[in-house]
Amino acid sequence: MKKDSDYGALVISLDFELHWGMREKRTTTGNYRQNLLGVREVIPKMLSIFEEFGISATWATVGFLFANSKQELESFSPTVKPLYDDAKLFPYREEIGQDEKADPFHYAPSLIKAIQRTPRQEIATHTFSHYYCLEPGQTKASFEADLKSAIAIDDGLKSIVFPRNQHNPDYEDILLEAGIICYRGNQPTWMYRPSFERENSKTLRRAARLIDTYLPIAGSHTIKWENIRQHNGICNVPASIFLRSYSPRLKGLEKLRLRRITQSIKKAAISHKIVHLWWHPHNFGVFIDENMAVLRAILNEFKHCQQNYGMRSMSMAEVALTAQKGKNTVFGTPKTKNEKI
């Protein structure tokens, strides 16, 4: 786009992964079990709130979750698999049940269908196997095979969110050839730069990101429309703010956290820019009522900005299509798998 749009946009994306996103760190019988089980209550509640406020959201979903059975999951798995140097990252040896009823931690077709039935929800990919694009041992060939499996189990994908936000620019040609038009990039500050897992654990960066949740030490994270489309044609719809879960220990900071987010939304609305919130459904899996109250407060601010500044709610694909066309067109996100944009 040659100039900024004449409206701001709120983008919401969710990393829908269940246990596949943390299997090398947490077990399904440990202290995070309730968060994972809580997703079964959280997603219908979020969908109801999104529909109430007219919110478009992008659900970046691990391909494994689409499978109706262990046999179906295996049938869609690629023959070329990543050979990570860290064997714990390899997901294909994970002990899983036969289907969603037996194993609610590794299958989710019923939840995916609920998302697809809800207006204005985009199903995106979080790769087929929660693939790590910057970990030693992965290759371009294994990423391409993984992406093909993701598309085979859920056709019509237009957006991708890289697990652990490990964006690898070397793979953008593969995405374009597969029909993926956008990805969620990282904030352009040192504390959010893409990295492989060993780097991600550094205390300084983690502490800085935590502080940025409450105080704008990294700025408002609003994005100009003209910066969305890259020279090669793919669009980067970068993250702005991670919506952390409610914590009783940090209850006294809740007003700061909410103000941090609502101020960014208002700034994006007034300046006709984009603000992009993201989180995982399992972040809301405990203290569900408190987390939903925060989400409702955020969306009330969006509603205010919509009424007073013409702000719009858009999925990642809607933002990308608008940026590619260079005009202020909102594309509706269809409800069913066979009609996705």
C-alpha positions as CSV (number, residue, x, y, z in Angstrom):
1,M,0.0,0.0,0.0
2,K,1.3,3.5,-0.8
3,K,-0.4,5.1,2.1
4,D,-2.0,4.1,5.4
5,S,-5.7,3.0,5.4
6,D,-8.4,5.4,6.6
7,Y,-9.3,3.1,9.5
8,G,-7.5,1.2,12.3
9,A,-7.9,-2.5,12.8
10,L,-7.9,-4.9,15.8
11,V,-6.5,-8.3,14.9
12,I,-6.8,-11.3,17.3
13,S,-5.0,-14.6,16.7
14,L,-5.0,-17.7,18.9
15,D,-2.4,-20.4,18.9
16,F,-4.6,-23.5,19.2
17,E,-2.3,-26.4,20.1
18,L,-3.3,-28.2,23.3
19,H,-0.6,-30.5,24.6
20,W,1.2,-30.5,21.2
21,G,2.6,-27.0,22.0
22,M,4.2,-28.0,25.3
23,R,4.7,-31.7,25.2
24,E,8.5,-31.5,25.7
25,K,8.0,-29.3,28.8
26,R,4.8,-30.4,30.5
27,T,2.9,-33.7,30.9
28,T,-0.9,-34.2,30.7
29,T,-0.9,-35.5,34.3
30,G,1.0,-32.5,35.8
31,N,0.0,-29.2,37.2
32,Y,-1.0,-27.8,33.7
33,R,-3.6,-30.5,33.2
34,Q,-6.5,-28.3,34.2
35,N,-5.4,-25.5,31.8
36,L,-5.6,-28.0,29.0
37,L,-8.9,-29.5,30.1
38,G,-10.3,-26.0,30.6
39,V,-9.9,-25.3,26.9
40,R,-13.1,-27.4,26.4
41,E,-15.0,-24.7,28.3
42,V,-13.0,-21.7,27.2
43,I,-13.4,-22.0,23.4
44,P,-17.2,-22.0,23.4
45,K,-17.2,-19.0,25.7
46,M,-14.7,-17.1,23.6
47,L,-16.7,-17.8,20.4
48,S,-19.8,-16.5,22.1
49,I,-18.1,-13.3,23.1
50,F,-16.5,-12.9,19.6
51,E,-20.0,-13.3,18.0
52,E,-21.5,-10.9,20.5
53,F,-19.0,-8.2,19.6
54,G,-18.7,-9.0,15.9
55,I,-15.1,-10.0,16.2
56,S,-13.0,-11.7,13.5
57,A,-10.3,-13.9,14.9
58,T,-7.6,-16.2,13.4
59,W,-7.3,-19.6,15.0
60,A,-3.8,-21.0,14.2
61,T,-4.4,-24.7,14.7
62,V,-2.0,-27.6,14.9
63,G,-2.8,-30.0,12.1
64,F,-2.8,-33.0,14.5
65,L,-5.9,-31.6,16.2
66,F,-8.0,-32.1,13.1
67,A,-7.7,-35.9,13.2
68,N,-10.7,-37.9,14.2
69,S,-8.6,-40.9,15.2
70,K,-5.0,-42.0,15.7
71,Q,-5.2,-43.9,12.4
72,E,-6.3,-40.7,10.5
73,L,-3.5,-38.7,12.2
74,E,-0.9,-41.2,11.0
75,S,-2.3,-41.3,7.5
76,F,-1.8,-37.6,7.1
77,S,1.7,-37.5,8.6
78,P,4.5,-36.7,6.2
79,T,7.1,-39.2,5.2
80,V,9.8,-36.6,5.5
81,K,10.0,-35.6,9.2
82,P,12.3,-33.2,11.0
83,L,15.3,-34.7,12.7
84,Y,15.8,-32.2,15.5
85,D,19.1,-32.3,17.4
86,D,17.0,-32.2,20.5
87,A,15.1,-35.5,20.3
88,K,12.5,-34.3,22.9
89,L,11.1,-31.9,20.2
90,F,10.2,-34.8,17.9
91,P,6.4,-35.3,18.3
92,Y,5.7,-38.5,16.4
93,R,6.6,-40.8,19.3
94,E,4.2,-39.1,21.6
95,E,1.9,-41.6,23.4
96,I,-1.6,-40.6,22.4
97,G,-5.1,-42.2,22.7
98,Q,-7.3,-43.4,19.9
99,D,-9.6,-40.4,19.5
100,E,-10.9,-37.2,21.1
101,K,-13.1,-38.9,23.6
102,A,-10.2,-41.0,24.9
103,D,-7.7,-38.3,24.6
104,P,-8.9,-34.6,24.9
105,F,-5.3,-33.4,25.0
106,H,-4.2,-34.4,21.5
107,Y,-7.4,-34.2,19.4
108,A,-10.0,-31.5,18.9
109,P,-12.2,-32.0,15.9
110,S,-15.3,-31.0,17.8
111,L,-13.8,-27.7,18.9
112,I,-12.6,-27.0,15.4
113,K,-16.1,-27.6,14.1
114,A,-17.5,-25.1,16.6
115,I,-15.0,-22.5,15.4
116,Q,-15.9,-23.1,11.8
117,R,-19.6,-22.7,12.6
118,T,-19.0,-19.3,14.2
119,P,-19.2,-16.3,11.9
120,R,-16.0,-14.4,11.0
121,Q,-13.6,-17.0,12.3
122,E,-10.5,-17.9,10.2
123,I,-8.9,-21.3,10.6
124,A,-5.1,-20.9,10.0
125,T,-2.3,-23.3,10.4
126,H,0.1,-23.6,13.3
127,T,1.9,-26.2,11.2
128,F,0.9,-29.9,11.1
129,S,3.1,-31.1,13.9
130,H,3.9,-27.9,15.9
131,Y,7.0,-27.7,13.7
132,Y,10.0,-25.7,15.0
133,C,11.5,-23.7,12.1
134,L,14.6,-22.5,13.8
135,E,15.6,-25.6,15.8
136,P,18.9,-27.4,14.7
137,G,18.1,-30.4,12.7
138,Q,15.0,-29.2,10.8
139,T,15.3,-28.6,7.1
140,K,13.5,-26.9,4.3
141,A,12.4,-30.3,2.9
142,S,10.9,-31.4,6.2
143,F,9.1,-28.1,6.6
144,E,7.6,-28.3,3.1
145,A,6.4,-31.9,3.9
146,D,4.9,-30.7,7.1
147,L,3.0,-27.9,5.4
148,K,1.7,-30.2,2.8
149,S,0.3,-32.4,5.5
150,A,-1.3,-29.4,7.2
151,I,-3.0,-28.4,4.0
152,A,-4.1,-31.9,3.2
153,I,-5.9,-32.3,6.6
154,D,-7.4,-28.8,6.3
155,D,-7.5,-27.3,2.8
156,G,-7.9,-23.6,2.0
157,L,-5.4,-22.2,4.5
158,K,-4.3,-18.6,4.0
159,S,-2.4,-17.8,7.2
160,I,0.3,-19.3,9.3
161,V,1.5,-18.7,12.9
162,F,4.9,-20.3,13.5
163,P,5.2,-22.3,16.7
164,R,7.2,-20.4,19.3
165,N,7.1,-17.6,16.8
166,Q,10.1,-19.1,15.0
167,H,9.7,-17.3,11.7
168,N,12.2,-18.5,9.1
169,P,12.4,-16.2,6.1
170,D,14.0,-18.9,4.0
171,Y,10.7,-20.7,4.0
172,E,8.6,-17.9,2.6
173,D,8.8,-19.2,-1.0
174,I,7.3,-22.5,0.2
175,L,4.4,-20.6,1.9
176,L,3.6,-18.6,-1.2
177,E,3.7,-21.6,-3.5
178,A,1.3,-23.3,-1.1
179,G,-1.2,-20.4,-1.1
180,I,-0.3,-19.0,2.3
181,I,-0.5,-15.2,2.0
182,C,0.5,-14.1,5.5
183,Y,2.2,-14.9,8.8
184,R,2.3,-13.5,12.2
185,G,5.7,-11.9,12.7
186,N,7.4,-10.8,15.9
187,Q,7.5,-7.3,17.4
188,P,10.6,-5.5,16.1
189,T,12.3,-5.1,19.4
190,W,15.2,-7.2,20.9
191,M,13.1,-8.8,23.5
192,Y,10.7,-10.3,20.9
193,R,13.1,-11.4,18.2
194,P,12.6,-14.9,16.8
195,S,15.0,-17.4,18.3
196,F,15.5,-21.1,18.8
197,E,14.5,-22.8,22.1
198,R,17.8,-22.5,24.1
199,E,17.8,-18.7,23.5
200,N,14.2,-18.4,24.5
201,S,14.9,-19.3,28.1
202,K,17.2,-16.3,28.7
203,T,16.1,-14.6,31.9
204,L,16.6,-11.0,30.7
205,R,14.4,-11.3,27.7
206,R,11.7,-13.1,29.6
207,A,11.8,-10.4,32.3
208,A,11.6,-7.6,29.8
209,R,8.5,-9.2,28.1
210,L,6.8,-9.5,31.5
211,I,7.4,-5.8,32.3
212,D,6.2,-4.9,28.8
213,T,2.9,-6.5,29.7
214,Y,2.2,-3.8,32.3
215,L,4.3,-0.8,31.1
216,P,4.9,0.2,27.5
217,I,8.7,-0.2,27.6
218,A,8.7,-1.4,24.0
219,G,6.1,1.2,22.7
220,S,2.5,0.7,21.7
221,H,3.3,-2.0,19.1
222,T,0.9,-0.5,16.5
223,I,1.6,-1.4,12.9
224,K,1.4,0.8,9.8
225,W,-0.7,-0.7,6.9
226,E,2.0,0.2,4.5
227,N,4.4,-2.1,6.3
228,I,2.3,-5.3,6.0
229,R,3.1,-6.4,2.5
230,Q,6.7,-7.5,1.9
231,H,8.6,-7.2,-1.3
232,N,8.1,-10.8,-2.2
233,G,4.3,-10.5,-1.9
234,I,3.8,-12.3,1.4
235,C,2.3,-10.3,4.3
236,N,3.6,-10.0,7.8
237,V,0.9,-9.2,10.3
238,P,3.1,-8.9,13.3
239,A,2.1,-9.5,16.9
240,S,1.6,-6.5,19.1
241,I,0.7,-7.7,22.6
242,F,0.5,-11.2,24.2
243,L,-2.6,-11.4,26.3
244,R,-1.3,-13.1,29.4
245,S,-3.6,-15.0,31.7
246,Y,-5.0,-13.7,34.9
247,S,-2.8,-14.3,37.9
248,P,-4.0,-13.9,41.5
249,R,-0.4,-13.1,42.5
250,L,-0.4,-10.2,40.2
251,K,-4.0,-9.0,40.9
252,G,-2.8,-5.6,42.0
253,L,-1.4,-5.0,38.5
254,E,-4.5,-5.9,36.6
255,K,-5.5,-2.2,36.0
256,L,-2.1,-1.6,34.5
257,R,-2.3,-4.6,32.3
258,L,-5.7,-3.7,30.9
259,R,-4.7,0.0,30.4
260,R,-1.6,-1.1,28.5
261,I,-3.8,-3.0,26.1
262,T,-6.6,-0.5,25.7
263,Q,-4.3,2.4,25.2
264,S,-2.7,0.5,22.3
265,I,-6.1,-0.2,20.8
266,K,-7.1,3.4,21.1
267,K,-3.9,4.6,19.6
268,A,-4.3,2.2,16.6
269,A,-7.8,3.4,16.1
270,I,-7.0,7.1,16.2
271,S,-3.8,6.8,14.0
272,H,-5.5,4.3,11.5
273,K,-3.0,1.5,12.3
274,I,-3.2,-2.1,13.3
275,V,-2.9,-3.6,16.8
276,H,-2.6,-7.4,17.0
277,L,-3.4,-9.3,20.2
278,W,-2.6,-13.0,20.6
279,W,-2.7,-15.8,23.2
280,H,-3.4,-19.5,23.6
281,P,-6.8,-20.9,24.6
282,H,-5.1,-22.9,27.3
283,N,-3.9,-19.6,28.9
284,F,-7.5,-19.1,29.9
285,G,-8.0,-22.7,31.1
286,V,-8.0,-21.7,34.8
287,F,-9.5,-18.6,36.3
288,I,-11.9,-18.7,33.4
289,D,-14.3,-16.1,34.6
290,E,-11.5,-13.6,35.4
291,N,-9.9,-14.1,32.0
292,M,-13.2,-13.7,30.2
293,A,-13.9,-10.5,32.2
294,V,-10.6,-9.1,30.9
295,L,-11.4,-10.1,27.3
296,R,-14.8,-8.4,27.6
297,A,-13.2,-5.2,28.9
298,I,-10.8,-5.2,26.0
299,L,-13.6,-5.7,23.5
300,N,-15.6,-3.0,25.1
301,E,-12.7,-0.7,24.3
302,F,-12.7,-1.9,20.8
303,K,-16.4,-1.3,20.5
304,H,-15.9,2.3,21.7
305,C,-13.1,2.8,19.1
306,Q,-15.3,1.2,16.4
307,Q,-18.1,3.6,17.2
308,N,-16.0,6.7,17.5
309,Y,-13.1,6.2,15.1
310,G,-14.3,3.6,12.6
311,M,-12.0,0.9,13.8
312,R,-12.6,-2.6,12.4
313,S,-12.0,-6.1,13.6
314,M,-10.1,-8.2,11.0
315,S,-8.6,-11.6,10.7
316,M,-5.0,-12.0,9.6
317,A,-6.1,-13.0,6.1
318,E,-8.4,-10.0,5.9
319,V,-5.6,-7.7,6.7
320,A,-3.3,-9.4,4.2
321,L,-5.9,-9.3,1.4
322,T,-6.6,-5.6,2.1
323,A,-2.9,-4.8,2.1
324,Q,-2.3,-6.7,-1.1
325,K,-5.1,-5.0,-2.9
326,G,-4.1,-1.6,-1.6
327,K,-7.6,-0.5,-0.9
328,N,-9.9,-0.4,2.1
329,T,-11.9,-3.6,1.5
330,V,-13.0,-5.9,4.3
331,F,-13.3,-9.5,3.1
332,G,-15.8,-11.6,5.1
333,T,-14.4,-14.8,6.7
334,P,-16.6,-17.8,5.9
335,K,-18.1,-20.2,8.5
336,T,-17.3,-23.6,7.0
337,K,-14.2,-25.5,6.1
338,N,-15.1,-25.6,2.4
339,E,-15.7,-21.9,2.2
340,K,-12.6,-20.5,3.9
341,I,-11.0,-17.5,2.3
